[in-house]
Amino acid sequence: MMGTIDLDQCDPDFVKDLAGEPGGGNISACFTCRTCVASCPISAINREFNPARIIRMALYGLKEEILKSDFIWLCSTCYACQERCPQGVSITEFMTLLKNMAIREGHAPAGIRAQLKLVKGEGRIYPIDDFDNKKRNKAGLPPLPTSCEAIKELF
């Protein structure tokens, strides 16, 4: 659990930053009723993932602790928490916002960094070669280009 909060670690502008981003506008409406935790299949398996706790940490301004953590990456975007929230907090969108902020600040897990590297270099996560296109042809599917230059340019 969270334990004692060091006020030097708190970023009072973090909530304002979150509120200005899509998915972060209504987290202040959360009053930690924990309905989201009771609905979450990931919380049932891994007690470290607790949406109410993550929202509370954000409201306290614990930006670095949240963005450097592994637990924000556990959200499966099943929307169970969001559908049952009595305050209408967009928890799944909030978790996506935190993941995007973590990536922007260089705190993505190794698997996500590897995927980004593949997309930047190859244009896709899974490379397509002639063998794949032969299999697609046998299945009656059109061939796919073996490189995605347009996506490389976007990055």
Backbone as ProteinMPNN parsed JSONL, in Angstrom:
{"seq_chain_A": "MMGTIDLDQCDPDFVKDLAGEPGGGNISACFTCRTCVASCPISAINREFNPARIIRMALYGLKEEILKSDFIWLCSTCYACQERCPQGVSITEFMTLLKNMAIREGHAPAGIRAQLKLVKGEGRIYPIDDFDNKKRNKAGLPPLPTSCEAIKELF", "coords_chain_A": {"N_chain_A": [[0.822, -1.193, 0.0], [0.213, 2.387, 0.054], [1.339, 3.933, 2.246], [3.256, 6.354, 4.104], [3.172, 9.657, 2.855], [5.476, 11.578, 1.166], [5.714, 14.938, 1.07], [7.391, 16.358, -0.566], [7.52, 14.879, -2.847], [5.15, 15.256, -4.086], [3.272, 16.62, -6.745], [1.63, 19.411, -7.187], [0.421, 20.411, -9.484], [-0.204, 18.268, -11.035], [-2.818, 17.159, -11.083], [-4.164, 19.186, -12.403], [-2.871, 19.059, -14.863], [-3.699, 16.519, -15.669], [-6.469, 16.921, -15.833], [-6.659, 18.514, -18.047], [-6.292, 16.831, -20.153], [-7.634, 14.386, -22.49], [-9.736, 12.041, -20.946], [-9.007, 12.554, -18.361], [-10.583, 14.396, -17.123], [-12.682, 14.085, -15.185], [-11.764, 12.889, -12.82], [-11.642, 13.939, -10.31], [-14.143, 13.65, -9.303], [-14.282, 11.211, -8.138], [-14.908, 9.465, -5.193], [-13.7, 7.438, -3.893], [-15.236, 5.002, -3.484], [-14.777, 2.435, -4.039], [-16.096, 0.71, -5.764], [-15.148, 0.276, -8.28], [-12.893, -1.28, -7.8], [-14.033, -3.61, -6.791], [-15.277, -4.48, -9.081], [-13.271, -5.037, -10.85], [-11.492, -7.369, -12.759], [-8.738, -7.722, -12.804], [-7.849, -6.703, -10.356], [-8.806, -8.683, -8.707], [-7.042, -10.713, -9.186], [-4.467, -9.628, -8.957], [-3.479, -7.825, -6.35], [-2.044, -5.508, -6.318], [-2.907, -3.882, -8.345], [-5.159, -1.42, -8.22], [-7.714, 0.471, -8.948], [-9.019, 2.615, -7.531], [-7.082, 3.363, -5.685], [-5.047, 4.217, -7.391], [-6.247, 6.455, -8.561], [-6.53, 8.018, -6.254], [-3.83, 8.411, -5.628], [-3.123, 9.962, -7.829], [-4.671, 12.235, -7.345], [-3.403, 13.122, -5.064], [-1.111, 13.997, -6.197], [1.074, 12.393, -6.872], [2.86, 12.036, -9.13], [5.347, 11.042, -10.332], [5.649, 8.576, -8.988], [3.409, 7.194, -9.9], [3.677, 7.222, -12.761], [6.101, 5.898, -13.144], [5.542, 3.398, -12.286], [4.722, -0.131, -12.474], [2.15, -0.991, -12.241], [0.173, 0.506, -13.594], [0.101, -0.515, -16.09], [-1.277, -2.831, -15.98], [-4.007, -2.712, -16.397], [-6.729, -4.022, -18.141], [-8.51, -2.879, -19.845], [-11.272, -3.532, -19.725], [-13.578, -2.237, -19.056], [-15.331, -2.721, -16.948], [-15.073, -1.463, -14.449], [-15.599, 1.191, -15.098], [-18.212, 1.076, -16.089], [-19.654, 0.531, -13.798], [-19.183, 2.573, -12.033], [-20.457, 4.793, -9.691], [-20.193, 7.537, -9.834], [-19.629, 8.146, -12.403], [-17.008, 8.232, -13.337], [-14.493, 8.126, -15.732], [-12.727, 5.664, -15.756], [-11.266, 3.748, -17.262], [-10.447, 5.243, -19.504], [-8.926, 7.066, -18.107], [-6.844, 5.432, -17.173], [-5.665, 4.814, -19.621], [-4.802, 7.364, -20.329], [-2.836, 7.756, -18.317], [-0.999, 5.776, -19.09], [-0.243, 6.757, -21.617], [0.948, 9.183, -20.839], [3.076, 8.165, -19.349], [4.552, 6.905, -21.362], [5.249, 9.142, -22.925], [6.974, 10.386, -21.155], [9.037, 8.641, -21.031], [8.811, 6.256, -19.53], [7.96, 3.712, -20.237], [7.262, 0.164, -20.136], [9.585, -2.55, -20.902], [8.547, -4.283, -22.893], [6.66, -2.708, -24.26], [8.34, -0.709, -25.23], [9.876, -2.256, -26.977], [7.924, -2.968, -28.857], [7.31, -0.417, -29.884], [9.766, 0.177, -31.06], [9.858, -1.773, -33.086], [7.643, -0.977, -34.651], [8.454, 1.575, -35.42], [10.749, 0.939, -36.933], [10.003, -1.127, -38.762], [7.405, -0.58, -39.482], [5.293, -2.021, -38.616], [4.224, -4.357, -36.051], [4.39, -7.105, -36.418], [6.314, -8.549, -38.833], [5.68, -8.837, -42.344], [6.238, -11.224, -44.78], [7.229, -12.865, -47.902], [6.424, -15.524, -47.57], [4.24, -15.312, -45.812], [2.477, -13.911, -47.464], [2.058, -15.819, -49.454], [0.62, -17.732, -48.001], [-1.624, -16.184, -47.451], [-2.579, -15.841, -50.052], [-3.327, -18.495, -50.693], [-5.459, -18.723, -48.976], [-7.232, -17.109, -50.167], [-6.987, -14.409, -49.778], [-5.991, -10.971, -50.291], [-2.621, -9.932, -51.115], [-0.339, -8.463, -48.728], [1.568, -5.449, -48.347], [5.128, -5.736, -47.96], [6.571, -3.868, -46.585], [5.989, -0.951, -44.629], [6.088, 1.974, -45.425], [4.714, 4.386, -45.096], [3.859, 4.413, -42.415], [6.312, 4.411, -41.116], [7.164, 6.966, -41.813], [5.343, 8.493, -40.347], [6.258, 8.189, -37.743]], "CA_chain_A": [[0.0, 0.0, 0.0], [0.888, 3.649, -0.157], [2.145, 4.34, 3.385], [3.421, 7.783, 4.339], [3.411, 10.443, 1.641], [6.477, 12.632, 1.265], [5.157, 16.093, 0.367], [8.333, 16.806, -1.584], [7.266, 14.085, -4.06], [3.842, 15.625, -4.63], [3.223, 17.645, -7.783], [0.277, 19.972, -7.075], [-0.125, 20.705, -10.807], [-0.473, 17.017, -11.744], [-4.265, 17.022, -11.29], [-4.527, 20.146, -13.448], [-2.371, 18.491, -16.12], [-4.585, 15.403, -16.01], [-7.791, 17.448, -16.181], [-6.573, 19.105, -19.376], [-6.109, 15.769, -21.151], [-8.796, 13.493, -22.642], [-9.76, 10.939, -19.996], [-8.643, 12.974, -17.013], [-11.417, 15.516, -16.714], [-13.608, 13.925, -14.063], [-11.255, 12.035, -11.743], [-11.907, 14.578, -9.019], [-15.463, 13.218, -8.839], [-14.122, 9.935, -7.431], [-14.85, 9.552, -3.732], [-13.112, 6.148, -3.497], [-16.222, 4.052, -2.958], [-14.151, 1.142, -4.335], [-16.905, -0.102, -6.666], [-14.266, -0.081, -9.391], [-12.015, -2.37, -7.351], [-14.86, -4.806, -6.692], [-15.647, -4.88, -10.433], [-12.074, -5.242, -11.669], [-10.959, -8.73, -12.748], [-7.296, -7.683, -12.529], [-7.711, -6.533, -8.9], [-9.067, -9.971, -8.064], [-5.861, -11.56, -9.385], [-3.268, -8.917, -8.504], [-3.918, -6.788, -5.42], [-1.285, -4.282, -6.556], [-3.704, -3.04, -9.223], [-6.32, -0.931, -7.493], [-8.058, 1.739, -9.605], [-9.32, 3.68, -6.56], [-5.797, 3.789, -5.122], [-4.331, 4.951, -8.428], [-6.895, 7.769, -8.649], [-6.169, 8.755, -5.044], [-2.432, 8.818, -5.788], [-3.11, 11.072, -8.789], [-5.212, 13.414, -6.667], [-2.358, 13.586, -4.142], [-0.021, 14.561, -6.993], [2.225, 11.484, -6.892], [3.073, 11.84, -10.565], [6.483, 10.159, -10.627], [5.372, 7.245, -8.463], [2.427, 6.558, -10.783], [4.175, 7.032, -14.119], [7.211, 4.933, -13.149], [5.078, 2.123, -11.743], [4.303, -1.189, -13.39], [0.739, -1.342, -12.061], [-0.737, 1.157, -14.542], [0.094, -1.316, -17.31], [-2.062, -4.041, -15.75], [-5.405, -2.504, -16.79], [-7.068, -4.779, -19.348], [-9.53, -2.075, -20.533], [-12.51, -4.312, -19.82], [-14.637, -1.265, -18.807], [-16.215, -3.103, -15.838], [-14.984, -0.419, -13.43], [-16.232, 2.405, -15.609], [-19.65, 0.848, -16.211], [-20.284, 0.455, -12.48], [-18.825, 3.723, -11.197], [-21.646, 5.617, -9.427], [-19.909, 8.945, -10.12], [-19.388, 8.311, -13.837], [-15.598, 8.491, -13.615], [-14.008, 7.368, -16.892], [-11.514, 5.048, -15.214], [-10.488, 3.115, -18.323], [-9.798, 6.32, -20.25], [-7.918, 7.624, -17.211], [-5.692, 4.523, -17.193], [-5.021, 5.015, -20.922], [-4.113, 8.644, -20.204], [-1.617, 7.542, -17.533], [-0.063, 5.016, -19.927], [0.279, 7.671, -22.631], [1.864, 10.11, -20.163], [4.276, 7.406, -18.999], [5.334, 6.728, -22.591], [5.811, 10.45, -23.283], [8.065, 10.733, -20.238], [10.08, 7.618, -21.118], [8.667, 5.249, -18.485], [7.244, 2.543, -20.752], [7.924, -1.113, -19.871], [10.445, -3.047, -21.976], [7.73, -4.845, -23.971], [6.075, -1.596, -25.027], [9.455, -0.078, -25.947], [10.226, -3.155, -28.086], [6.895, -2.818, -29.879], [7.509, 0.882, -30.53], [10.956, 0.067, -31.906], [9.467, -2.53, -34.274], [6.755, -0.168, -35.488], [9.272, 2.64, -36.012], [11.681, 0.389, -37.918], [9.383, -1.986, -39.768], [6.092, -0.097, -39.856], [4.303, -2.887, -37.972], [4.809, -5.197, -35.002], [4.674, -8.412, -36.999], [6.722, -8.343, -40.226], [5.049, -9.649, -43.387], [7.192, -11.604, -45.827], [6.629, -13.583, -49.03], [5.767, -16.729, -47.055], [2.927, -14.897, -45.298], [1.62, -13.564, -48.595], [1.667, -17.08, -50.106], [-0.451, -18.287, -47.172], [-2.796, -15.341, -47.666], [-3.067, -16.154, -51.394], [-4.013, -19.787, -50.603], [-6.716, -18.505, -48.244], [-8.084, -16.221, -50.957], [-6.83, -13.037, -49.286], [-5.04, -10.194, -51.087], [-1.305, -9.795, -50.469], [-0.041, -7.239, -47.978], [2.923, -4.961, -48.633], [6.112, -6.238, -46.994], [7.051, -2.751, -45.757], [4.981, 0.111, -44.415], [6.832, 3.234, -45.433], [3.878, 5.49, -44.605], [3.884, 4.406, -40.957], [7.659, 4.852, -40.735], [7.197, 8.421, -41.935], [4.583, 9.087, -39.242], [7.101, 8.21, -36.558]], "C_chain_A": [[0.864, 1.254, 0.0], [1.769, 4.064, 1.013], [2.175, 5.847, 3.536], [3.759, 8.493, 3.041], [4.416, 11.534, 1.956], [5.988, 13.812, 0.426], [6.101, 16.643, -0.696], [8.139, 16.059, -2.907], [5.964, 14.485, -4.746], [3.969, 16.759, -5.642], [1.813, 18.226, -7.785], [-0.375, 20.276, -8.425], [-0.508, 19.448, -11.585], [-1.965, 16.85, -12.039], [-4.732, 17.987, -12.379], [-4.074, 19.642, -14.813], [-3.288, 17.366, -16.598], [-5.94, 15.906, -16.494], [-7.805, 18.054, -17.587], [-6.432, 18.093, -20.498], [-7.39, 14.952, -21.298], [-8.689, 12.293, -21.692], [-9.458, 11.345, -18.565], [-9.545, 14.032, -16.42], [-12.246, 15.315, -15.463], [-13.085, 13.026, -12.942], [-11.487, 12.646, -10.366], [-13.269, 14.193, -8.457], [-15.396, 11.914, -8.051], [-14.071, 10.17, -5.927], [-14.428, 8.215, -3.123], [-14.114, 5.221, -2.812], [-15.759, 2.614, -3.178], [-15.039, 0.204, -5.149], [-16.05, -0.576, -7.834], [-13.373, -1.266, -9.023], [-12.799, -3.675, -7.281], [-15.225, -5.345, -8.069], [-14.468, -5.365, -11.261], [-11.564, -6.69, -11.612], [-9.459, -8.771, -12.45], [-7.046, -7.517, -11.037], [-7.946, -7.84, -8.162], [-7.85, -10.889, -8.147], [-4.616, -10.934, -8.775], [-3.691, -7.734, -7.647], [-3.162, -5.476, -5.604], [-2.065, -3.325, -7.458], [-5.008, -2.69, -8.526], [-6.699, 0.426, -8.088], [-8.338, 2.883, -8.638], [-8.03, 4.233, -5.955], [-5.016, 4.62, -6.134], [-4.926, 6.349, -8.59], [-6.521, 8.617, -7.442], [-4.728, 9.252, -5.13], [-2.321, 10.001, -6.751], [-3.618, 12.35, -8.139], [-4.227, 13.983, -5.657], [-1.181, 14.213, -4.891], [1.213, 13.699, -7.056], [2.538, 11.057, -8.332], [4.172, 10.825, -10.861], [6.224, 8.733, -10.163], [4.392, 6.493, -9.359], [3.05, 6.236, -12.132], [5.337, 6.048, -14.204], [6.783, 3.54, -12.7], [4.736, 1.129, -12.848], [2.8, -1.414, -13.338], [-0.201, -0.642, -13.03], [-0.872, 0.339, -15.816], [-0.744, -2.586, -17.159], [-3.514, -3.91, -16.195], [-5.68, -3.207, -18.116], [-8.117, -4.072, -20.204], [-10.819, -2.869, -20.767], [-13.745, -3.441, -19.586], [-15.596, -1.642, -17.67], [-16.226, -2.019, -14.761], [-15.767, 0.819, -13.848], [-17.748, 2.257, -15.698], [-20.358, 0.887, -14.863], [-19.994, 1.639, -11.581], [-20.056, 4.599, -10.961], [-21.446, 7.099, -9.728], [-19.634, 9.202, -11.593], [-17.956, 8.647, -14.183], [-15.159, 7.57, -14.75], [-12.677, 6.716, -16.545], [-10.656, 4.434, -16.307], [-9.771, 4.164, -19.168], [-8.698, 6.979, -19.413], [-6.662, 6.747, -17.2], [-4.935, 4.646, -18.523], [-4.239, 6.326, -20.926], [-2.806, 8.47, -19.444], [-0.566, 6.777, -18.335], [0.566, 5.917, -20.986], [1.259, 8.665, -22.029], [3.17, 9.409, -19.811], [5.161, 7.206, -20.226], [5.996, 8.038, -22.99], [7.011, 10.807, -22.423], [9.133, 9.646, -20.156], [9.998, 6.522, -20.068], [7.91, 4.005, -18.955], [7.995, 1.259, -20.396], [8.685, -1.607, -21.104], [9.635, -3.596, -23.153], [7.123, -3.777, -24.863], [7.169, -0.898, -25.831], [9.871, -0.93, -27.14], [9.205, -3.054, -29.213], [7.049, -1.486, -30.62], [8.699, 0.85, -31.48], [10.627, -0.686, -33.192], [8.596, -1.696, -35.209], [7.54, 0.957, -36.158], [10.161, 2.107, -37.132], [11.025, -0.353, -39.059], [8.025, -1.481, -40.245], [4.963, -0.916, -39.264], [5.01, -3.753, -36.936], [5.228, -6.55, -35.562], [5.074, -8.218, -38.458], [6.016, -9.327, -41.168], [6.121, -9.959, -44.435], [6.464, -12.375, -46.929], [5.896, -14.839, -48.583], [4.363, -16.403, -46.55], [1.967, -14.573, -46.443], [1.196, -14.803, -49.387], [0.531, -17.744, -49.329], [-1.742, -17.495, -47.356], [-3.421, -15.643, -49.032], [-3.847, -17.472, -51.392], [-5.366, -19.652, -49.902], [-7.663, -17.571, -48.993], [-8.024, -14.768, -50.512], [-5.84, -12.278, -50.156], [-3.692, -10.094, -50.361], [-1.186, -8.458, -49.735], [1.353, -6.759, -48.356], [3.9, -5.432, -47.554], [6.746, -5.119, -46.178], [5.98, -1.686, -45.7], [5.689, 1.443, -44.295], [6.026, 4.398, -44.865], [3.9, 5.563, -43.082], [5.26, 4.832, -40.448], [7.761, 6.368, -40.778], [6.447, 9.107, -40.811], [5.432, 9.186, -37.984], [8.295, 9.113, -36.762]], "O_chain_A": [[2.092, 1.18, -0.049], [2.886, 4.523, 0.774], [1.235, 6.538, 3.144], [4.536, 7.991, 2.228], [4.235, 12.315, 2.891], [5.862, 13.696, -0.793], [5.661, 17.32, -1.625], [8.545, 16.546, -3.963], [5.716, 14.08, -5.882], [4.686, 17.734, -5.414], [0.893, 17.609, -8.322], [-1.598, 20.388, -8.504], [-1.074, 19.544, -12.674], [-2.33, 16.438, -13.14], [-5.596, 17.644, -13.185], [-4.795, 19.777, -15.802], [-3.612, 17.276, -17.782], [-6.495, 15.375, -17.457], [-8.85, 18.098, -18.237], [-6.452, 18.462, -21.672], [-8.156, 14.832, -20.342], [-7.661, 11.617, -21.652], [-9.639, 10.545, -17.647], [-9.29, 14.514, -15.317], [-12.498, 16.277, -14.738], [-13.878, 12.459, -12.19], [-11.521, 11.928, -9.366], [-13.527, 14.386, -7.269], [-16.355, 11.553, -7.368], [-13.28, 10.982, -5.446], [-14.763, 7.909, -1.978], [-13.874, 4.725, -1.712], [-16.292, 1.686, -2.569], [-14.757, -0.992, -5.215], [-16.211, -1.696, -8.318], [-13.131, -2.148, -9.847], [-12.29, -4.727, -7.667], [-15.461, -6.544, -8.216], [-14.659, -6.039, -12.274], [-11.24, -7.185, -10.533], [-8.966, -9.756, -11.9], [-6.122, -8.129, -10.5], [-7.352, -8.078, -7.11], [-7.648, -11.741, -7.281], [-3.808, -11.622, -8.151], [-4.208, -6.745, -8.167], [-3.594, -4.44, -5.1], [-1.912, -2.108, -7.358], [-5.849, -3.553, -8.276], [-6.069, 1.432, -7.764], [-7.932, 4.016, -8.899], [-7.909, 5.439, -5.74], [-4.394, 5.617, -5.771], [-4.187, 7.321, -8.74], [-6.226, 9.804, -7.584], [-4.437, 10.386, -4.749], [-1.536, 10.923, -6.53], [-3.06, 13.426, -8.355], [-4.212, 15.19, -5.416], [-0.347, 14.886, -4.284], [2.308, 14.217, -7.275], [2.483, 9.877, -8.682], [3.937, 9.849, -11.574], [6.548, 7.782, -10.875], [4.531, 5.286, -9.554], [2.962, 5.101, -12.6], [5.533, 5.423, -15.246], [7.582, 2.605, -12.734], [4.496, 1.504, -13.995], [2.225, -1.965, -14.277], [-1.294, -1.152, -13.275], [-1.853, 0.484, -16.546], [-0.901, -3.337, -18.122], [-4.19, -4.927, -16.354], [-4.957, -3.013, -19.093], [-8.566, -4.634, -21.203], [-11.375, -2.871, -21.865], [-14.858, -3.87, -19.892], [-16.584, -0.94, -17.454], [-17.284, -1.696, -14.221], [-16.498, 1.411, -13.053], [-18.485, 3.202, -15.416], [-21.536, 1.239, -14.792], [-20.513, 1.703, -10.467], [-20.645, 5.1, -11.92], [-22.42, 7.84, -9.863], [-19.427, 10.348, -11.994], [-17.698, 9.278, -15.208], [-15.428, 6.369, -14.721], [-11.623, 7.167, -16.993], [-9.435, 4.584, -16.284], [-8.602, 3.985, -19.511], [-7.669, 7.396, -19.945], [-5.544, 7.263, -17.215], [-3.706, 4.589, -18.545], [-3.135, 6.388, -21.467], [-1.771, 8.981, -19.873], [0.621, 7.093, -18.266], [1.772, 5.848, -21.224], [2.289, 8.963, -22.633], [4.247, 9.987, -19.955], [6.383, 7.326, -20.137], [7.172, 8.053, -23.353], [7.951, 11.449, -22.89], [10.029, 9.715, -19.315], [11.016, 5.913, -19.742], [7.285, 3.321, -18.145], [9.225, 1.255, -20.356], [8.45, -1.133, -22.215], [10.014, -3.385, -24.305], [7.078, -3.93, -26.084], [6.952, -0.535, -26.987], [10.187, -0.394, -28.202], [9.572, -3.055, -30.388], [6.931, -1.439, -31.844], [8.651, 1.423, -32.569], [11.065, -0.288, -34.271], [8.793, -1.711, -36.423], [7.317, 1.258, -37.331], [10.308, 2.755, -38.168], [11.447, -0.222, -40.208], [7.542, -1.903, -41.296], [3.796, -0.548, -39.395], [6.236, -3.87, -36.94], [6.288, -7.074, -35.22], [4.253, -7.763, -39.255], [5.79, -10.487, -40.825], [6.819, -9.063, -44.91], [5.242, -12.521, -46.895], [4.86, -15.186, -49.15], [3.412, -17.133, -46.829], [0.787, -14.922, -46.391], [0.094, -14.836, -49.935], [-0.413, -18.261, -49.927], [-2.828, -18.072, -47.41], [-4.644, -15.696, -49.159], [-4.906, -17.564, -52.013], [-6.304, -20.388, -50.207], [-8.76, -17.276, -48.518], [-8.914, -13.982, -50.836], [-4.927, -12.889, -50.712], [-3.639, -10.166, -49.133], [-1.841, -7.473, -50.077], [2.228, -7.572, -48.655], [3.543, -5.516, -46.379], [7.399, -5.393, -45.171], [5.169, -1.545, -46.615], [5.867, 1.972, -43.197], [6.584, 5.292, -44.228], [3.953, 6.655, -42.516], [5.354, 5.543, -39.447], [8.363, 6.985, -39.899], [6.851, 10.179, -40.358], [5.333, 10.163, -37.242], [9.122, 9.256, -35.862]]}, "name": "protein", "num_of_chains": 1, "seq": "MMGTIDLDQCDPDFVKDLAGEPGGGNISACFTCRTCVASCPISAINREFNPARIIRMALYGLKEEILKSDFIWLCSTCYACQERCPQGVSITEFMTLLKNMAIREGHAPAGIRAQLKLVKGEGRIYPIDDFDNKKRNKAGLPPLPTSCEAIKELF"}
